[in-house]
Amino acid sequence: MTLIAETTEQEMDPRLREILQGTAGVARRPIPTDTSASKGSSAYQVHTYPTKVPPGAIEPFILASTEPDSLVLDPFCGSGMTGLAALNTGRRALMSDLAPGAVHLAHNHSHPVRPTIIAAAMAALTTSLMETEIALYASNCPTCGRLERLRHQIWTDVHSCDRCREPIRVWDQKTQSGSSSRTLTCGHCGNEQTRSGVTGVLSKPAEKAVACGSCRTLQRGPADEHDLALLTSVAQRPVTRWMPKVPLGPDREMYRRSALHLRNIKEVADFWNRRSQLALSELWHYIATQADPTVRSALTFAFTNTAWHATRMRRYNAFGGQRPLTGTLYIPQLVAEGNVFEIFRHQVAQVSRFYATHPAAEHADGGIDKAFARQSSATDLSWLPSSSVDYVFTDPPFGANLFYGDCNVVWESWLGDVTDLTEEIVVNKSLPMASGGKSLADYEKLLSGAFSEVRRVLAPGARASVVFHNADDKVWSALLGATNHAGLAQTDVSVLDKVQRSMKGYKGRSGAELVPFFDLVITFTADSNVKAQNLNGADKVALAAIRRHLGSLPEGNKNEVTDQRSLEYLYSLAIGAVIASDTKLTGLSFKALEEILQKNFIAKGRHYYLH
């Protein structure tokens, strides 16, 4: 293991020094075999971030491995859910991440501001920016004609017919749910053509929604002459306030995967139309000029989520709840442009509800600070002394599944800094190595460096739990190779059920894409006496574990029983059994397990039975 020079006492941040004072020691209670928590809590919903683990799912692991006031570290802190779980259980929290956006979220999730302060700040903001909102979003009610404020405007892609050149609106060919097929039919000549992979497509207003004080409900209808005139005027207005203009191009993995060249994206600012640019830049200017750092912090927390929800990625949904897809930079062909100020008010209300019940609310005006977030690569924890951490719970990047630096750049750029992609621990599939892409070997090497640092800072006898989720056995092997190289020995495997499925989770269940849904929490220790891994037999171990599991399940159609027969659940269970048996994961991909199940068990849809 490479020795890294540690931060001296004089160089250390005073806030960090305070948190490091004293230690409650480690605990070695039994690790939970499975855990779950809802994504519906205010803590989880307050800000968008890909692949968050709900705090309630982390807390049992912290309780099993620490004592009250122990020190918990997450070196891949993401949105800071581990830190929040630590505070919820009366522990101290250290969080770090390569991404400035992640540090922003981790700090704000763990440092509440009193809702009364936020309410006063919002009253002043509303008064100051009311004229700006009216100038940008004034719209006639489609029902009574009263001049009100726009809630959202639906924009539709308009294709040109390949045969007769007549316009074809995607809006006119949507289903009741708001989706549309990849094939468009010209209403003039009947020609059928694809809507995919086409450049230079125009986007025009289709339907608007206005919150009418007279009609009392949200009124929908087509854009009228007033709306079109306002949009023409707004399009000619220059953006005079600062807004981020980070270049975006084929040097980013998600630029390629999301085909952003087809949507005329050249820089971050292109993710918003002109009206949203004007509104966001005025809102940001107001927030940045507030003298009270507490007010700036709370409003910035709400703003970064507003910036994400106000992009051209915000999908139209016929049933409501328009929002962008997480984990991608996809711009749909039906965009729901929201009123930026309305979105911001909603986000501020969410922040206030979250802070009202925050575990550190009593210290919101000062006092003991038990959480610290720092921007730092997980491969360099030299700011922490050796043997100083009582427990690590972390959720590292899942190979080629997700590119946080690319997906978060849209809102992260407003903070004046973006993630350094050269240090991001990922596997690139679209970005060539010559253009800065990383191979599986690069991924394992970087993970090894991170886990070597985890081992260094762990106190004697302390544990480190790692959440992982991947359908590729090679990526699993890279993870285990990295932990093994770092000198960490696996002791426990648990199944983590995030309860509500992500988009990829839904695809996995429907059979549209092979991905495991249930994450695993693999717990390690630096104890050198734990037996090392063997080299083969993963299929036999997995088959035996699944046979035992299916044999233990009662017959019936209860949801919890049915879910435990699913391919996704069985894959997680199989991986856990293989790792727990010290057997190498070679060959045990998601598809390989599906073939094993089909040969040895009875399949009923996506569920499996012994007989």
N, C-alpha and C positions, 0 to 999 in steps of 0.2 A: 504494500500500500504506500502511495506517495505521501510524504509528510508535507503539509501545507502550513505556512506561517500563519499563526493565529493573531487576531486583533489584540493589541495590548490594552490594558486597562485604561490608559490615557486616551487612546483612539476611540474607545467604545462610545456609542450613542448613549447619553444618560438615561433615556427611556428603556433601552435594552439592559443597561446595567442594573436598573431597578428591578426589572422582571427576573433577572438571573440571580438576584440575591436569595440565598437559601434554597433548599430543595426538600420536598416532602418524600422523596424516594419512590421507588418502583413497587409495583404489586404484580403477583403472578397468579391471579384468579383465573378460572377456566375461561377461555375465549368462547364467545357465543358461536354455535354451529351455523346459525342463520339469523338474519336480521332484516327488517324492512321499516320503511317510513314513508309517509305520504309527501308528494310534491306540492300539496295544496296549502302548506303553511305560509304565513306572511314572510317568514325568514327566507323560504325558498323562492317565493314569487316576487320579491322586492326588486330584483334585477336579473335580466337575462344573462345566462352564461352557459356554454355547452357542457353537457355531461356532469352536472352538479350532483353530488351525493347529499341527500337531505341530512341535516344535523342529527335528527333523531335516529338515523341509521348508524351514525358514527359513535354516538354516546355510549352504547353498551361496550364497545371495544376500549374506550377511554376508561370507563369504570372498572373493567377487568384488569387493566394494566397499570393503573396509577392510584395514588391517594389524593385526597383533597389538597389543592394548592400545588400539585405536581406540575412539571413543565412539559407541555405537549408541542411538538414541532411538526409542521407540514412544509417540506421544501418545494413542493409543487402545489402551492396553496390555491391556485385558480381563484374562485370567487370568495374563498375564506370560510367555507362551511366547517372545516375542521376547527378553526379558531373559535367559531361561534359555538360548536359542540363542546369545546373545552370550557368556555365561559359558562355554558348552561350547566355543566357538572362541577363548577367551582374550581376549575384548574386554570393555570396560566397558559397563554398561547403565544407561540412564535411562528410566524408565517413568512415565507419568501417565495418569490417567483421571478422568472426572467422577464415577464410581461409587466410593463408599467400599469396597464389596465387592471391586471389581476391584483396588484398591490393596492391600487385605488379602491377596488371592491373589498378586498380583505380588511383594509383599514376602516372603511365605512360600515361594513357589516359588524365590526366589533367595537365601534365607538359611537354610541347613540347621541343624538341631539334631542333636547326636550321638544315635544310636539308644539308647545306653546310658542317657542322661539320660531319654529318653522311656520306656524300659522301667521305670526306677525310679519315675518319676512315675505310670505306669499301675499298678504294684503297689500304691502308696499309695492311688490312686483306687479300685481294686477293693476293697480292704479297707474303705475309708470308706463306699462306696455299696452294698456287697453286700446289706445288709438291705433297702435301698430297692428294689433290683432284685427280690429275692425277693418282697417285699410286693406288687409291681405285676405280676409275670410268673410267679408260681408256677402250675403247671398239671399235671394228671395225664397220664401217658403214655397215649394211646388204646389201646395194645396190652397193656401189663403193669400199668397203674394206678399206677406209681411216680410220686411227686411230683417233678417236675423243673421246668425253666424253659421258658417258651414261646419259640419261635423266631419265629413269626409267626402272626397271626390274620387269616383272610380274612373280610371283611365284604361282604355283598351288598345291593344295593338291593332293596327289596320294594315292588312296585307293587300297587295295588288294582284288581281287575278292574272295568272300566267298566260291565259288565252285572250281574254277580252279587255284586260287592264282595269276593270271595274274594282272599286274598293271592297274588301271583305273584312268586316269587323269580327274579331274573336268574341266580343260581347254578345253578338247576335247568335252565336252557335254554341253557347255554354249550356250545360245541363242545369237542372233545378238546384243541384248542390253547388253550382258555380264552376265546376270543372269543364274542361273542353278536350276534345280528342286531338290527336296530332294531325288529323286531316281536316282541311277546310273545304267547304263546298260553296262555289260562287252562286249567289242568288240570281245572277243575271243570265249566265250561260250554262250553269250546272257543272262546270269544271271542278274536279277534285285535285287538291294539291296539299303538300305538307306545310305545316307552320313552323317546323323545326329547322334550325341551322340557317336561317335567312338573315341577311344583314340589311341595314338601312330601313327597317320597318318603322313606320310612324306610330306615335301614341297620341290618342285624342280622348277628350272627355266623353264619358258615357252617361253614368248615373251619378247623382249627388244625393247626400243625406243632410238635412237641415234640422237642427233642434229648435222647433218652433214654440215660443212661449204662448201663442194663441191656441194652436192646435193641441198643445200639451204632449205631443209624442214626436218621435223622429219621423220626418216626412221625406219621402224619396221621390225623385223624378229626374228627367233629363236636364242637362245643363241648359240654361236659357241665355238670352242675348246679354243680360247683365253679367253672367258668369264668364261668357266668352270674351266680353270686352275687358273685364277685370284681368283675366289670364293674359290677354294680349298686352295690357299695360304693365303687368308684373314682369312679363318676359323681357321687357325693355329696360327694366330697372337694374342698375349695377349693384353688386353686393359691396357695400362700403365698409362693413365691419369685418374683422378677421374671421376666417374659417380655414380649416385644414385643407391642404392641397398636396397631400402625400402622393407621389406618383404610383400608379398601379399598372403592372404589365405582365408579360409572360415570364418574368423572373419569379413570379409567385405561383405556387402549386394550385391554389384555389382559383386564380385568374384563368388558368387553363381548364381546370375541371368544370368551372361554372360558365365557360365560354363567354367571358365578359367582353371580348372583342366584338361579339355580335350585338351588345347593348351599348356600344360607344362609351365604354368606361376607360378613361385614361388616367384619372386621379380620384382620390377619395371624394372630392366635392361632387363628382358626377353621380354619386349614389342618391343625390337629392335633386328634385326639380327646383326651378328658380324660386318659387314661392316658399318652399321649405328651407332653401338656403337663406333667404332673407329673414325668415322667422327665427331659425336656429341661431344665426349669427347675431341678431339683435338680443335674443334671450341669453346667449353666452356672454355677450358684452356686458349686459346688466349684472349677471352673476359674478363675473370676474372683477367687477369694480366694487363689490361689497366689501366694506372694511372689516366686518366681523368674520374671522376665519371659521367660526362655528357655522354661521349662516352659509358661507361659501361652500363648506364641506357638504352640508346636507343638500343644498340645491344642486351642486355638481353631481352628487350621487344620483339624483333624480334626472338630471340633464343627460348623462351618458346613456341611460336607458331610453330616454326620449329620442335622442339622436338615432339610436338603432331602430326604434319603431317608426320613425318618420321617413325612412329610406324608401326608395323605389322597390325594395325587396318585400314590402308589406303586401301580402297576398289578399286578394278579394275572397271573401267567404260569404256565401249566400245566407248562412245561419248566424253571422256575426262573429266577433272575436278576431278581426283581421290582425295578422301579425306576420313578421318574416319567419322563414324557416331558420332554426339554429343549426350550426355546424356546416353552413354553406354560404355562398354569396350569390344565391340564385335570384334573378330578377324575373318575376312572372310576366305573363302577357296580359293579365288583368291585375292592375295595381290599385290598391286602396290608399290614396294619398290622404293622410289624416291632418286635421288641424293641429299644428305643432303645439299651440298653447293649450289646447284641450288635452292632448296626450301628456303634456308636462304636468297639468293639474292632477291628472289621474296618477302619474308616477309619484308626485309629491304626497298625495294622499296615501299611497301604498307605503312610502317611507315612514310617514307619521304613524301609521298603524303598527308597523314593525317596531319602531323605536318605543312605542308606548308600553310594550311588554318585554323590552330587551333586558337580558339578565344583568347588564352593566348600567341600567338606567339610573341607579342611585349615584353613580359616579359621573353622570353626564356633565355636571358643572365643575368637575375636578375630582381630586382624591386619588385613590389607588388605581393605577392603570395596569391591567393584567393581560393586555394583548399588544403585540408589536409586529408590524408588517414591514418588510424590507425588499427592495428590488435587488435580486441576486440570482445567479444561475444555481441550480441544485448541485452542479459539479464543483461549486466553490462556496463552502460554508465557513470560510476562514474567519468570518466575523463572530463565530461561536467557539467557545473553548471546547476542548476534547472532554468527553465523558460528562457533559453538562445537561443532557436531555433525558427525561424520564420515559418518554414514549414518542414514537413517530407514527402518525397515520397520514398516508398520502395516496394520491391518485395520479400516477405519472401518465404521460402521453401514451396512447394505444397504437404505436406503430404508424401505419398509414391511414388510420381511421379518421383522424381529425387534425386539422392544422389551425391551432388556436391563434397563432400570430396573424394569419391571413383572415380568419373569420372575425377577429376582434378589432382589426385595424380601422374599421369604419367608425366605431365610437371611441376607440382608444386614442385615435389621432387628435381628438379634441383636447386631450390632456397635454399636448405639446411634445409627445414622445410616443414611439411605437416599438414593438418587440423586435429585438435583434434576431433575425431569422438564421444567421450563421451559427448561433448557439442553440437553436431550437432542437429538441430531441424528437425527431420524426423519421419516417421512411417515405421518401418521395417516389411516386409511381409515374407522375406526369412530367416532373421537372428533371431534365437530364443532369447527370453528375457534373458535366462541364459548366452548367449554369448555376451551380450551387446546390444541387440535389444531394440527398443523403441515402446511402444504401443501408441494408439491414445490419451490415457489419459496423457502419458508422453509428447506427442507433444503439447497438449493444455496447459499443465502446463508450458512448456518452452516458448511457444508463449505468455502466460500471463505475464511471467516475462519480456519478451522483450517489450511488449506493455505498461506495467507499467512504464518502463524506458522512453519510448517515451512520455507518458503522463507527466512524471516528467520534462522532458527537454523542453516541448512545452511552448512557451511564451503565455501569456493570449490572448485568442481569436484566437490562431493559429490552423491550420488544419494539419491533417496527412492523406495522401492518400496511400492506400494499393492495390497493384496489386494482383489479385488472379485468380486461374484457377484450377478447379478440377471437376471430374465427380461424385464424391462421396458426397452425402449430409451430411454424418457424418463428413467429413473433413471440409466442409463449416460450419457446426455447431460448430466444434472445434475452427475454426477461430473466429466466432462471439462470442463464449463463452469466448475466450481469450480477445478479445477487450472489452467485457462487464465487465469482471472481472477487467480489468485494468482501468475502468472508462471512456472509450472512447465511445462516442455516434455517431452513423452513421447519416450523413446529406445528402449525395449525392452518386449516383451510376452512373458510366459512362462505356460505352463499349469501349474497346481498341482493335483495329484491327492492328495486326502486318504486315498485307498485304501479305507477303510471308509466306507460310505455313511451319511449321516444319515437320519432318517425322511423328510425332504423329498426327499432323493436317491433313496431307494427308490421313493417315489411317482412321481418323474420317470421312473425306469426302467420302471415297470410301466405308465405311461401314465395313471395316475389323476390326475395333476396336472402341468401343464407348468412344470417348473423345471429350470434347468441344474445339473449336478452339479459339473463341473470349474470351480474358481475360476481367475481370471487374476491374475497378478502384473504390474502395469503399473509400469514404472520411469521416473522423471522426473529431470530436472536443472534447475537454475536458469539454465543456459546459454541466453542470448537468441539465439544463432545457429541454434538448432534450428528447422527449418521449421514454420510454423503449419499448422493443419488446413484442408483444403478443405471443401466443403459437401455434396457428394452422391456417389452411386454406390456406396453400401454394399453393395447386393445383388450388383452385378457383381464387386466385390472378393471378397466372401464366396464366391460361386459359383466363381470361379477358384481360390481357395485350397483349397476343399473338393475340387474336381476334381483338383488336383495331389496333395493328400493321399491321396485314395482310390486314385489311380493308383499311388502309391508303396507301398501296402500289399500284402503277399503274400496269396495265397489261403490259407485254412485256418481252423480253429476255435480256435486258441490264444486264451486269455482276453485277452491284451494286444492282439491284433489285432482281436478282436470289440469290445472296449471302444472302440477308436479308430474304429469305424464307428457308434457310438451317437449319437443325437440330442444327448445332453448334451455329449459330447466335441466334436462338430462345431460346436455353438453356441459353445463357448469358443474353439475354433480360429478360427471366423469372426470373432468379436468382436476377437480378437487381430490378425487380418490386417487388419481395417478400421482399427483404431487405428494399427497400424504403417504403414499406407499414407497416413496423414494424411487419411483420409476420415471425414466425419461419420456417426454411427451412426443417423441418422434412419430410422425404419421397420423397423430390424432387431431386432424382438422375437423371442422364442423361438418363438412360434406362426408368425410370418412366415417364419422360417428353415425351419420344418417344411414349410410350403407350398412353399418354393423347392426343398427336397430332394425332395419328392414329385413335383414337375413335371420334375425334371432327372435323377433317379437311380432305381435300382430298390430298392424297400424290401422287406426280408425281416424282418418283425416290426418291431423298433425299430432295425434296422441297415440301412445303405445301401451300395450297390455301383454301380460304373460300368456294369456289364452283367451 
